């Protein structure tokens, strides 16, 4: 079932334009703390 507040995105945009996480999804454990597509050092243009 999709969240009514964030529509499954995990983010809520307020009327003033600010964005914050959906606390309902966070409390229910529906948010993944890890990036689905992790970036490499090359993506950030970092020389190792």
Secondary structure, DSSP 8 states (H G I E B T S, - for coil): ---TTTTTSSEEE-TTS-EEE-HHHHHHT-S-SS-SS---TTTTT---
